[in-house]
Amino acid sequence: MGLEHPDPIHNDSMATDVLKDFRKHENIEALAVVNDDMKVVGLVTRRETHTVFGHKYAHDLYRSKNVEILMDSQAKHFDISTDIDVISRHMTERNERAHFDPAIITRDGIYYGLLSVITLLKSMTDIRLQQAYDCNPLSRLPGNNSINREIDLRLQNNVDFMLVYADLDSFKAYNDCYGYERGDRIIQMVAKISKNAIDTQDFLGHVGGDDFVLLLQPDSWRKKLECLLAEFSTESSMMYRQEDRQRGYIIADDRQGKEQKFALMSLSLAVVPCPPKSYISHVTVAEVASEVKHLAKKELGNSIVVNRRDHNNH
């Protein structure tokens, strides 16, 4: 997202210093207020500063006053990894007076920049257009372009995340045995339960076919994937006829046209940790994810396989 990076105001500053800053920099409409550790404590705006100093005796009254008399200590601030939809929702829920104030953006708890309402609206419009163009018609999820863009954005911003490559096992056999319409319902089911498993700071995309990509927070990824697999086990079993479900397999032709027994569908989840500065781009992450996916698919039933390879030189 396009941020502005004006120098913040220290919380020990005088109110008159803020006024001087706004007079000196006429293009700046707001400034973050930070403490010694560069942690955000509030926001000051040109509007509020001019309101306070707008009457005849203001300079005499406020000459010795701290920046706190101008500051909104409830101003919204978000980590740079926060989904733009979440930022938009919180900004539009503010009281009317603060509607056009920027949001403060932090990185790892430290002040990073300001996001104006105009920039937010432009970003939202661009994203909606890109998503509409790239949306998978079956799952209604973002496709390859959106997935690659989201991965690159997190890598460039040094966001710590876990990439999960999800692949259905025995899906072709199910399609052949039950028909493509039922197969489409399986894809839609996986999309639905994957959405249920994640939260607003995560990302879900549909590569195509029976492959999905999730970008998850590093502190909660395993619990989310375990919930996803548990729901998949319940939902997928109901997609089979009772006799197939009871015996635990279906009979269908393999890729050589030979009749084989195929286990009921399962989900293979290949997990690639992506700490800051670990990968150059989505291309290198995808290469590792593909390798881990092959390992995951060798496991029987639902599986979670995590990349344990050194990731500092990609």
C-alpha positions as CSV (number, residue, x, y, z in Angstrom):
1,M,0.0,0.0,0.0
2,G,1.2,3.6,-0.7
3,L,2.1,5.1,2.7
4,E,3.3,8.5,3.7
5,H,6.3,8.6,6.1
6,P,6.3,12.0,7.9
7,D,8.6,12.1,11.0
8,P,6.5,11.5,14.1
9,I,6.1,13.9,17.1
10,H,7.5,12.8,20.4
11,N,5.0,12.6,23.2
12,D,7.1,15.1,25.3
13,S,6.8,17.8,22.6
14,M,5.1,21.1,23.3
15,A,1.8,21.9,21.5
16,T,3.4,25.0,20.0
17,D,6.0,22.7,18.3
18,V,3.3,20.8,16.6
19,L,1.8,24.1,15.3
20,K,5.2,25.1,13.9
21,D,5.6,21.7,12.2
22,F,2.2,22.1,10.4
23,R,3.1,25.7,9.3
24,K,6.5,24.5,8.0
25,H,5.1,21.5,6.1
26,E,1.8,22.7,4.5
27,N,1.3,19.4,2.7
28,I,1.1,17.3,5.9
29,E,-2.3,16.9,7.4
30,A,-1.5,14.6,10.4
31,L,1.4,13.3,12.4
32,A,1.8,10.3,14.6
33,V,2.8,10.8,18.2
34,V,5.3,8.3,19.6
35,N,7.2,7.5,22.8
36,D,11.0,6.9,23.3
37,D,10.6,3.4,21.9
38,M,8.8,4.7,18.7
39,K,5.6,3.1,19.9
40,V,2.5,4.9,18.8
41,V,0.6,6.8,21.5
42,G,-1.7,8.9,19.3
43,L,-2.3,11.2,16.4
44,V,-2.3,15.0,15.9
45,T,-4.1,16.6,12.9
46,R,-3.7,20.0,11.3
47,R,-7.5,20.4,11.7
48,E,-7.4,19.9,15.5
49,T,-4.3,22.0,15.9
50,H,-5.8,25.0,14.1
51,T,-9.0,24.6,16.1
52,V,-7.1,24.8,19.4
53,F,-4.9,27.7,18.3
54,G,-7.6,29.5,16.4
55,H,-8.7,32.0,19.0
56,K,-7.1,35.2,20.1
57,Y,-5.4,34.2,23.3
58,A,-4.5,30.6,22.4
59,H,-0.7,31.1,22.2
60,D,-0.6,32.6,25.7
61,L,-2.9,29.9,27.1
62,Y,-1.2,26.9,25.5
63,R,2.5,28.1,25.4
64,S,3.5,25.6,28.1
65,K,1.1,22.8,27.2
66,N,2.1,19.4,26.1
67,V,1.2,17.8,22.8
68,E,-1.5,15.8,24.7
69,I,-4.0,18.7,24.4
70,L,-4.0,18.2,20.6
71,M,-3.6,14.4,20.5
72,D,-6.2,11.8,19.7
73,S,-5.1,8.9,21.9
74,Q,-7.7,6.6,20.4
75,A,-6.5,7.0,16.8
76,K,-6.5,3.8,14.9
77,H,-3.2,2.0,14.2
78,F,-2.6,-1.2,12.4
79,D,0.4,-3.5,11.7
80,I,1.5,-3.4,8.1
81,S,0.4,-7.1,7.6
82,T,-3.2,-6.2,8.4
83,D,-5.6,-7.0,5.5
84,I,-6.7,-3.8,3.8
85,D,-10.4,-4.8,4.2
86,V,-9.9,-4.8,8.0
87,I,-8.3,-1.4,7.9
88,S,-11.1,-0.1,5.8
89,R,-13.8,-1.4,8.1
90,H,-12.3,0.1,11.2
91,M,-11.7,3.5,9.5
92,T,-15.3,3.7,8.3
93,E,-16.5,2.9,11.8
94,R,-14.8,5.9,13.4
95,N,-16.8,8.9,14.6
96,E,-17.7,11.5,12.1
97,R,-15.0,14.0,13.1
98,A,-12.2,11.5,12.5
99,H,-13.6,10.1,9.2
100,F,-10.9,11.7,7.1
101,D,-7.9,11.2,9.4
102,P,-5.2,8.8,8.3
103,A,-4.6,5.4,9.9
104,I,-1.2,4.9,11.6
105,I,0.7,1.9,10.3
106,T,3.2,0.1,12.4
107,R,5.7,-2.7,11.8
108,D,6.4,-5.1,14.7
109,G,4.8,-2.5,17.0
110,I,7.0,0.4,15.8
111,Y,5.7,3.4,13.9
112,Y,6.2,3.0,10.2
113,G,3.9,5.5,8.3
114,L,0.5,6.9,7.7
115,L,-2.3,5.6,5.4
116,S,-4.5,8.4,4.1
117,V,-8.2,7.8,3.3
118,I,-7.6,8.7,-0.4
119,T,-4.8,6.1,-0.7
120,L,-7.0,3.5,1.1
121,L,-9.9,4.1,-1.4
122,K,-7.5,3.9,-4.4
123,S,-6.0,0.7,-3.0
124,M,-9.4,-0.9,-2.3
125,T,-10.6,0.0,-5.9
126,D,-7.5,-1.5,-7.5
127,I,-7.7,-4.7,-5.4
128,R,-11.4,-5.1,-6.2
129,L,-10.7,-4.8,-9.9
130,Q,-7.8,-7.1,-9.8
131,Q,-9.7,-9.7,-7.7
132,A,-12.7,-9.5,-10.1
133,Y,-10.4,-10.2,-13.1
134,D,-8.5,-12.9,-11.3
135,C,-11.3,-14.6,-9.4
136,N,-11.8,-18.4,-9.9
137,P,-15.4,-18.8,-11.2
138,L,-16.0,-22.1,-9.3
139,S,-14.7,-21.2,-5.8
140,R,-15.0,-17.4,-6.0
141,L,-11.5,-17.2,-4.5
142,P,-8.5,-15.1,-5.8
143,G,-6.5,-16.9,-8.5
144,N,-2.8,-17.2,-9.3
145,N,-2.1,-13.5,-10.0
146,S,-3.6,-12.4,-6.7
147,I,-1.9,-15.2,-4.8
148,N,1.5,-14.3,-6.2
149,R,1.0,-10.6,-5.5
150,E,-0.1,-11.3,-1.9
151,I,3.0,-13.5,-1.3
152,D,5.4,-10.9,-2.8
153,L,3.7,-8.1,-0.8
154,R,4.3,-10.0,2.5
155,L,7.9,-10.9,1.5
156,Q,8.7,-7.3,0.6
157,N,7.3,-6.0,3.9
158,N,9.2,-8.6,5.9
159,V,6.0,-10.1,7.3
160,D,6.4,-13.4,9.1
161,F,3.9,-15.9,7.7
162,M,3.3,-19.6,6.9
163,L,2.5,-20.6,3.3
164,V,0.3,-23.7,3.0
165,Y,-0.2,-25.5,-0.3
166,A,-3.3,-27.6,0.0
167,D,-3.9,-30.5,-2.4
168,L,-6.7,-33.1,-2.6
169,D,-5.7,-36.7,-2.8
170,S,-7.7,-39.2,-4.9
171,F,-9.7,-36.3,-6.4
172,K,-9.4,-37.6,-10.0
173,A,-10.8,-41.0,-9.0
174,Y,-13.7,-39.3,-7.3
175,N,-14.4,-37.2,-10.3
176,D,-14.3,-40.3,-12.6
177,C,-16.5,-42.3,-10.3
178,Y,-19.1,-39.7,-9.3
179,G,-19.0,-37.2,-12.1
180,Y,-17.7,-33.6,-12.6
181,E,-20.7,-32.0,-11.0
182,R,-20.1,-33.8,-7.7
183,G,-16.4,-33.0,-8.1
184,D,-17.2,-29.3,-8.4
185,R,-19.1,-29.6,-5.1
186,I,-16.0,-31.0,-3.5
187,I,-13.9,-28.0,-4.7
188,Q,-16.6,-25.6,-3.3
189,M,-16.7,-27.5,-0.1
190,V,-12.9,-27.2,0.4
191,A,-13.1,-23.4,-0.4
192,K,-15.9,-23.0,2.2
193,I,-14.2,-24.9,5.1
194,S,-10.9,-23.2,4.3
195,K,-12.6,-19.8,4.7
196,N,-14.1,-21.0,7.9
197,A,-10.7,-21.9,9.3
198,I,-8.9,-18.6,8.7
199,D,-9.3,-15.1,10.1
200,T,-9.1,-11.6,8.6
201,Q,-5.3,-11.4,8.7
202,D,-4.9,-14.6,6.7
203,F,-5.2,-15.1,2.9
204,L,-6.9,-17.8,0.9
205,G,-6.5,-18.4,-2.9
206,H,-7.4,-21.0,-5.4
207,V,-4.5,-22.0,-7.7
208,G,-6.9,-24.0,-9.9
209,G,-8.2,-27.6,-10.0
210,D,-7.9,-29.1,-6.5
211,D,-5.0,-26.9,-5.3
212,F,-5.3,-24.1,-2.8
213,V,-2.9,-21.7,-1.1
214,L,-3.3,-20.3,2.4
215,L,-1.1,-17.6,4.0
216,L,-1.5,-17.9,7.8
217,Q,-0.3,-16.1,10.9
218,P,2.8,-17.9,12.4
219,D,1.3,-18.2,15.9
220,S,-2.0,-19.9,15.1
221,W,-1.4,-21.8,11.8
222,R,-1.3,-25.4,13.2
223,K,-4.6,-25.1,15.1
224,K,-6.3,-23.6,12.0
225,L,-5.0,-26.5,9.8
226,E,-6.1,-29.1,12.3
227,C,-9.6,-27.6,12.4
228,L,-9.6,-27.5,8.6
229,L,-8.7,-31.2,8.4
230,A,-11.3,-32.2,11.0
231,E,-14.0,-30.4,9.1
232,F,-12.8,-31.8,5.8
233,S,-13.0,-35.4,7.2
234,T,-16.6,-34.9,8.2
235,E,-17.8,-33.0,5.1
236,S,-16.0,-35.2,2.5
237,S,-17.2,-38.5,4.0
238,M,-20.8,-37.3,3.3
239,M,-20.0,-36.9,-0.3
240,Y,-19.7,-40.7,-0.8
241,R,-22.3,-43.3,-1.2
242,Q,-22.8,-45.3,2.0
243,E,-21.3,-48.5,0.6
244,D,-18.1,-46.7,-0.5
245,R,-17.9,-44.9,2.8
246,Q,-18.2,-48.2,4.7
247,R,-15.6,-50.1,2.8
248,G,-13.2,-47.1,2.8
249,Y,-12.4,-46.9,-0.9
250,I,-13.8,-46.6,-4.4
251,I,-13.0,-48.5,-7.6
252,A,-12.0,-46.4,-10.6
253,D,-9.6,-46.5,-13.6
254,D,-6.0,-45.2,-13.0
255,R,-4.2,-42.9,-15.5
256,Q,-3.3,-46.0,-17.6
257,G,-7.0,-47.1,-17.7
258,K,-6.5,-50.0,-15.3
259,E,-9.1,-50.6,-12.7
260,Q,-7.8,-49.8,-9.2
261,K,-8.9,-49.3,-5.6
262,F,-8.6,-45.7,-4.5
263,A,-8.7,-44.5,-0.8
264,L,-11.4,-42.0,0.1
265,M,-10.3,-38.4,-0.5
266,S,-7.8,-36.7,1.9
267,L,-6.1,-33.4,2.1
268,S,-2.3,-33.0,1.9
269,L,-1.1,-29.7,3.5
270,A,2.5,-28.6,2.6
271,V,3.6,-25.9,5.0
272,V,6.5,-23.5,4.3
273,P,7.5,-21.1,7.1
274,C,8.3,-17.7,5.6
275,P,10.1,-15.6,8.2
276,P,11.4,-12.1,7.2
277,K,14.2,-12.1,4.6
278,S,13.8,-15.9,3.9
279,Y,12.7,-15.8,0.3
280,I,13.2,-13.4,-2.6
281,S,9.8,-13.8,-4.3
282,H,6.7,-16.1,-4.8
283,V,8.7,-18.1,-7.3
284,T,11.2,-19.4,-4.8
285,V,8.5,-20.1,-2.2
286,A,6.4,-22.0,-4.8
287,E,9.4,-24.2,-5.7
288,V,9.9,-25.2,-2.0
289,A,6.1,-25.7,-1.5
290,S,6.0,-28.0,-4.5
291,E,8.7,-30.2,-3.1
292,V,7.0,-30.3,0.3
293,K,3.7,-31.1,-1.3
294,H,5.2,-34.3,-2.9
295,L,6.3,-35.4,0.6
296,A,2.9,-34.7,2.0
297,K,1.1,-36.7,-0.7
298,K,3.2,-39.8,0.3
299,E,1.5,-39.7,3.7
300,L,-1.6,-41.8,4.1
301,G,-4.8,-39.9,4.8
302,N,-4.9,-36.2,5.8
303,S,-1.4,-34.9,6.4
304,I,0.5,-31.8,7.5
305,V,4.1,-31.7,6.4
306,V,6.4,-28.8,7.3
307,N,9.4,-27.7,5.4
308,R,12.5,-28.2,7.6
309,R,15.1,-27.2,5.0
310,D,17.3,-24.1,5.5
311,H,15.4,-21.2,4.0
312,N,17.9,-18.4,4.3
313,N,19.4,-18.6,0.8
314,H,16.3,-18.4,-1.4
